[in-house]
Amino acid sequence: MKGRLITIILGLSLGICLMGTGSFRDQIQTYKVSSGEKIPFKQLIGEISKADIIFTGEIHNNERHHRLQLETIRGLSEAGIPLAVGFEMFPKKSQATLDGWVAGSVALDDFMRFYETHWSQPWPLFRDLFLYARGNGIPLLALNIPQKISQKVRQAGFSSLSEEELKQLPPGLGCNVDEKYMQFIQKAFALHKNDDKAFVNFCESQLLWDKSMAWYLLDFHRTYPGRTIVVITGINHAWKRGIPDQFRQYSEEINYRVLLPEIPEIAGPGTLTSADADYIFLK
């Protein structure tokens, strides 16, 4: 009975998810940064469909950004592109639970509790994406490091990590923050110039996430060579100077695209160049 109830809930949720998506999709306006032109959503899907990895940025609590991410995934899936979806919110050690969710062996209530353990944003923001992935057998990938480690770096710097903590990171990972990366962090977070130790520690924590997620992405790409990986992450990590730039240091051969939502004075036409993103979802 419980399994049947969960199936009914999943079906209803997916039905709600799919209702009206055509009208929402029809309203999506996309700006192609390289040419400076607006293109329809269907053209966007066609242009990104050959990418190995697609970074889709978000403001974590913005419902529209998550709908745009889901529509991108649905558009690619409906075009016959085999997919996997990677998440900033889950540490690599939690991969087994994601596999169980997609396989149908993890109950909805259990997965919701698992989600809430790792992420503070309300479940409904991501619910339809998780249900769509489960309903379509799309692998979900955990991309991050343990939260306690990133918090420690933010407070005391990368050098404060113990040998045991370093073993929980991808092998050989360093964290050298240069001036260029600090300037990017200032722009991405709309921060004022700040050279004190606290700011450097903050930059190190961000860089550690970017480097680790890039390393795990490459590992997953080798595991799923025939799938395009759509990465769900905050706008600052999706920016080309975030994960993509670190990813490129591991491999120059993999083709990726960056999709960012428009954010006034931070991300938009005339604000970003091709060095920042490939496409912008207009407001």
Backbone torsions as a table, in degrees:
resi	resn	phi	psi	omega
1	MET	NA	-43.7	-179.2
2	LYS	-62.3	-42.7	179.0
3	GLY	-62.6	-38.9	179.1
4	ARG	-65.8	-41.0	179.1
5	LEU	-61.3	-42.5	179.0
6	ILE	-63.4	-39.7	178.5
7	THR	-61.8	-42.3	178.7
8	ILE	-63.2	-43.4	179.4
9	ILE	-61.4	-44.2	178.9
10	LEU	-60.5	-43.4	-179.1
11	GLY	-64.1	-44.3	179.0
12	LEU	-63.3	-42.4	-179.2
13	SER	-64.2	-42.1	178.3
14	LEU	-65.7	-35.7	178.3
15	GLY	-63.7	-43.8	176.9
16	ILE	-62.4	-40.3	-179.7
17	CYS	-59.7	-40.5	-173.8
18	LEU	-85.5	-20.5	-180.0
19	MET	-64.8	126.2	174.9
20	GLY	77.3	3.5	-178.7
21	THR	-68.7	-26.3	177.8
22	GLY	-61.5	-44.4	180.0
23	SER	-66.8	-39.3	177.2
24	PHE	-64.4	-44.4	180.0
25	ARG	-61.4	-38.6	-179.9
26	ASP	-64.4	-24.3	-178.2
27	GLN	-88.3	-9.1	-177.3
28	ILE	-69.8	124.0	175.4
29	GLN	-112.3	129.0	-176.5
30	THR	-119.8	137.0	179.0
31	TYR	-108.1	124.1	178.1
32	LYS	-89.8	113.4	-170.9
33	VAL	-64.4	-40.9	-174.5
34	SER	-64.7	-33.6	-177.5
35	SER	-105.7	-12.7	-179.3
36	GLY	69.1	29.7	-178.2
37	GLU	-123.0	154.7	173.2
38	LYS	-84.9	137.1	179.5
39	ILE	-129.5	150.7	178.3
40	PRO	-70.7	159.4	-177.3
41	PHE	-59.4	-40.1	-179.4
42	LYS	-60.4	-38.9	178.1
43	GLN	-67.5	-39.5	177.0
44	LEU	-56.8	-48.6	-179.4
45	ILE	-59.1	-41.9	178.8
46	GLY	-63.0	-39.3	-176.6
47	GLU	-74.6	-32.0	-177.8
48	ILE	-93.0	-5.7	-172.2
49	SER	-67.3	-19.5	180.0
50	LYS	-94.5	1.2	-179.4
51	ALA	-74.5	148.6	174.6
52	ASP	-78.5	-37.6	-178.8
53	ILE	-136.9	136.1	178.9
54	ILE	-123.6	117.7	178.9
55	PHE	-93.2	124.0	179.4
56	THR	-119.6	109.2	-175.3
57	GLY	-82.8	161.6	-178.1
58	GLU	-152.7	155.8	157.0
59	ILE	-91.3	123.9	-164.7
60	HIS	-54.1	-35.9	-175.6
61	ASN	-99.5	15.1	-178.3
62	ASN	-95.2	110.1	-176.5
63	GLU	-61.1	-38.9	-178.9
64	ARG	-63.1	-38.8	179.8
65	HIS	-60.6	-38.8	179.8
66	HIS	-71.8	-32.7	175.0
67	ARG	-66.5	-37.8	177.3
68	LEU	-64.4	-40.1	177.8
69	GLN	-63.5	-44.7	179.7
70	LEU	-64.0	-42.9	179.1
71	GLU	-62.6	-36.1	177.1
72	THR	-64.0	-44.9	178.8
73	ILE	-63.8	-45.5	179.6
74	ARG	-63.4	-42.1	-179.5
75	GLY	-61.4	-43.3	178.5
76	LEU	-67.3	-42.7	-179.7
77	SER	-63.3	-43.5	179.3
78	GLU	-67.0	-23.5	176.3
79	ALA	-82.8	1.6	177.0
80	GLY	85.5	16.9	-179.8
81	ILE	-86.1	120.1	175.4
82	PRO	-64.7	132.4	-172.3
83	LEU	-125.2	159.2	160.8
84	ALA	-137.1	154.3	-178.7
85	VAL	-125.6	124.6	180.0
86	GLY	-102.0	145.5	-175.0
87	PHE	-126.4	132.4	173.6
88	GLU	-64.1	-32.6	-167.1
89	MET	-73.5	-19.3	-173.2
90	PHE	-108.2	130.7	175.6
91	PRO	-72.7	152.5	-176.5
92	LYS	-53.5	-35.2	-176.5
93	LYS	-66.7	-11.4	-179.0
94	SER	-95.3	10.0	-174.5
95	GLN	-57.2	-36.8	-176.8
96	ALA	-60.7	-36.2	179.3
97	THR	-68.2	-39.5	177.0
98	LEU	-63.9	-41.1	177.5
99	ASP	-62.1	-41.8	179.7
100	GLY	-65.8	-37.4	177.5
101	TRP	-61.3	-49.7	-179.0
102	VAL	-64.2	-36.9	-179.3
103	ALA	-74.2	-13.8	179.4
104	GLY	90.5	8.0	-178.1
105	SER	-94.3	-5.1	176.3
106	VAL	-109.7	123.0	-177.6
107	ALA	-68.8	156.4	-178.1
108	LEU	-57.6	-48.2	-179.1
109	ASP	-60.8	-40.5	179.2
110	ASP	-66.2	-39.2	-179.7
111	PHE	-70.0	-36.8	176.6
112	MET	-61.1	-42.7	178.1
113	ARG	-65.0	-39.9	176.8
114	PHE	-60.4	-46.4	177.9
115	TYR	-58.5	-48.6	-176.4
116	GLU	-66.9	-23.4	175.7
117	THR	-68.6	-31.6	-173.1
118	HIS	-104.7	-14.8	-173.6
119	TRP	-143.1	138.4	-173.9
120	SER	-90.8	-12.3	-178.2
121	GLN	-75.0	148.8	-176.8
122	PRO	-57.4	137.2	180.0
123	TRP	-51.4	-43.0	-176.7
124	PRO	-57.5	-24.0	179.5
125	LEU	-62.7	-32.9	-176.0
126	PHE	-111.5	-8.2	-173.2
127	ARG	-51.4	-52.9	-174.1
128	ASP	-64.8	-32.0	177.5
129	LEU	-66.2	-45.6	179.0
130	PHE	-64.1	-40.2	179.3
131	LEU	-66.5	-39.8	179.4
132	TYR	-64.3	-42.8	179.1
133	ALA	-62.3	-44.4	179.0
134	ARG	-63.6	-44.3	-178.1
135	GLY	-66.7	-21.8	-177.5
136	ASN	-114.9	9.7	176.2
137	GLY	63.2	34.8	-179.2
138	ILE	-89.4	119.7	179.5
139	PRO	-58.7	140.2	175.9
140	LEU	-110.5	137.9	-171.4
141	LEU	-120.9	131.4	176.0
142	ALA	-89.3	124.5	-169.7
143	LEU	-113.8	-5.7	-167.6
144	ASN	-108.5	178.1	178.4
145	ILE	-101.0	166.4	177.7
146	PRO	-56.0	135.4	-175.6
147	GLN	-60.4	-34.6	-179.0
148	LYS	-61.8	-33.6	-179.8
149	ILE	-70.2	-45.8	179.8
150	SER	-65.2	-35.2	177.7
151	GLN	-65.8	-39.4	179.2
152	LYS	-65.3	-41.1	178.5
153	VAL	-63.5	-40.5	179.6
154	ARG	-63.2	-34.3	-178.0
155	GLN	-84.7	-38.4	-171.2
156	ALA	-130.4	1.8	177.4
157	GLY	91.1	161.2	-177.7
158	PHE	-62.3	-34.9	-177.5
159	SER	-65.2	-14.2	-178.8
160	SER	-80.5	-10.1	-176.3
161	LEU	-71.5	139.2	178.5
162	SER	-81.1	169.2	177.3
163	GLU	-59.8	-39.7	180.0
164	GLU	-65.0	-39.3	179.0
165	GLU	-69.7	-38.0	177.9
166	LEU	-62.8	-30.3	179.3
167	LYS	-68.6	-17.4	179.6
168	GLN	-87.6	0.7	179.0
169	LEU	-102.2	163.6	173.6
170	PRO	-55.9	146.9	-175.6
171	PRO	-61.4	138.4	174.8
172	GLY	71.0	17.0	-175.8
173	LEU	-76.7	127.4	173.9
174	GLY	-109.0	178.1	-177.5
175	CYS	-150.1	64.3	-179.1
176	ASN	-94.6	106.8	-178.7
177	VAL	-85.0	121.6	177.2
178	ASP	-102.5	175.2	-176.4
179	GLU	-62.6	-37.3	-179.7
180	LYS	-62.1	-42.5	-179.8
181	TYR	-68.8	-38.2	178.2
182	MET	-62.8	-39.2	177.7
183	GLN	-65.4	-38.3	176.9
184	PHE	-62.8	-43.9	180.0
185	ILE	-61.8	-40.5	177.1
186	GLN	-59.0	-43.4	-178.2
187	LYS	-70.4	-45.7	-176.6
188	ALA	-63.8	-34.9	-178.3
189	PHE	-101.7	4.8	-179.3
190	ALA	53.5	46.4	-179.0
191	LEU	-95.9	155.9	172.8
192	HIS	-81.3	161.3	179.6
193	LYS	-57.4	130.0	-176.7
194	ASN	-153.3	119.3	-176.7
195	ASP	-111.1	9.0	-176.4
196	ASP	-76.4	171.2	-174.3
197	LYS	-61.1	-36.7	-179.1
198	ALA	-61.7	-39.6	179.1
199	PHE	-68.7	-40.7	178.2
200	VAL	-62.3	-43.0	177.4
201	ASN	-60.6	-41.0	178.4
202	PHE	-61.9	-44.2	177.9
203	CYS	-62.0	-40.2	179.3
204	GLU	-63.9	-39.6	179.8
205	SER	-65.9	-38.9	177.8
206	GLN	-67.2	-44.1	-179.8
207	LEU	-64.3	-37.6	178.8
208	LEU	-62.0	-42.3	175.2
209	TRP	-61.7	-47.4	-177.5
210	ASP	-60.4	-46.3	-179.3
211	LYS	-65.5	-43.9	-178.1
212	SER	-65.7	-45.7	-179.6
213	MET	-65.2	-35.7	176.5
214	ALA	-63.3	-42.3	-179.4
215	TRP	-64.3	-46.1	-179.9
216	TYR	-67.0	-34.1	176.6
217	LEU	-61.1	-44.7	179.2
218	LEU	-63.0	-40.0	178.6
219	ASP	-62.7	-44.1	178.6
220	PHE	-67.6	-36.1	178.9
221	HIS	-60.8	-37.0	177.2
222	ARG	-70.5	-31.6	179.3
223	THR	-75.6	-36.0	-179.7
224	TYR	-119.3	65.7	-173.3
225	PRO	-64.5	-22.7	-178.2
226	GLY	-95.3	5.6	-176.4
227	ARG	-113.2	141.1	169.9
228	THR	-81.7	128.6	-179.7
229	ILE	-97.9	119.6	174.8
230	VAL	-95.4	122.4	-175.5
231	VAL	-100.3	123.9	178.6
232	ILE	-101.2	112.6	-174.8
233	THR	-158.2	166.6	177.3
234	GLY	-62.3	153.3	-175.0
235	ILE	-57.1	-36.3	-177.3
236	ASN	-68.0	-28.4	177.2
237	HIS	-83.9	-31.2	-178.8
238	ALA	-75.8	-28.2	176.5
239	TRP	-46.6	144.3	-176.3
240	LYS	-57.3	-28.6	179.1
241	ARG	-83.8	0.8	175.7
242	GLY	-93.2	-119.5	-179.6
243	ILE	-58.6	-45.4	-176.8
244	PRO	-55.4	-41.3	-178.7
245	ASP	-66.2	-39.3	177.3
246	GLN	-69.5	-37.2	178.8
247	PHE	-63.4	-39.5	-179.1
248	ARG	-63.8	-27.5	178.0
249	GLN	-70.4	-25.1	176.8
250	TYR	-84.0	-34.9	-175.9
251	SER	-153.8	122.5	177.2
252	GLU	-88.3	-11.3	-170.9
253	GLU	-87.0	-18.8	-174.2
254	ILE	-86.4	132.7	-175.7
255	ASN	-89.6	124.5	179.5
256	TYR	-132.9	161.2	175.4
257	ARG	-133.6	148.5	-179.5
258	VAL	-118.9	124.1	177.7
259	LEU	-115.6	122.1	179.9
260	LEU	-121.6	146.8	173.2
261	PRO	-79.4	149.5	177.4
262	GLU	-69.5	130.9	176.2
263	ILE	-132.5	116.7	-176.1
264	PRO	-49.6	131.1	175.7
265	GLU	71.0	-2.6	179.3
266	ILE	-120.3	-51.0	-177.5
267	ALA	-137.1	113.5	179.5
268	GLY	179.3	173.4	176.6
269	PRO	-56.2	132.2	-178.6
270	GLY	87.1	-16.1	178.5
271	THR	-100.0	-40.5	-178.4
272	LEU	-104.8	153.4	174.4
273	THR	-118.7	-179.2	178.1
274	SER	-65.4	-14.2	174.7
275	ALA	-78.3	-10.0	-178.6
276	ASP	-106.6	-43.6	-174.9
277	ALA	-159.1	165.7	177.3
278	ASP	-100.7	-35.4	-178.4
279	TYR	-141.6	152.1	177.9
280	ILE	-128.0	127.1	171.6
281	PHE	-78.9	113.6	-177.3
282	LEU	-74.8	151.5	-178.5
283	LYS	-72.0	NA	NA
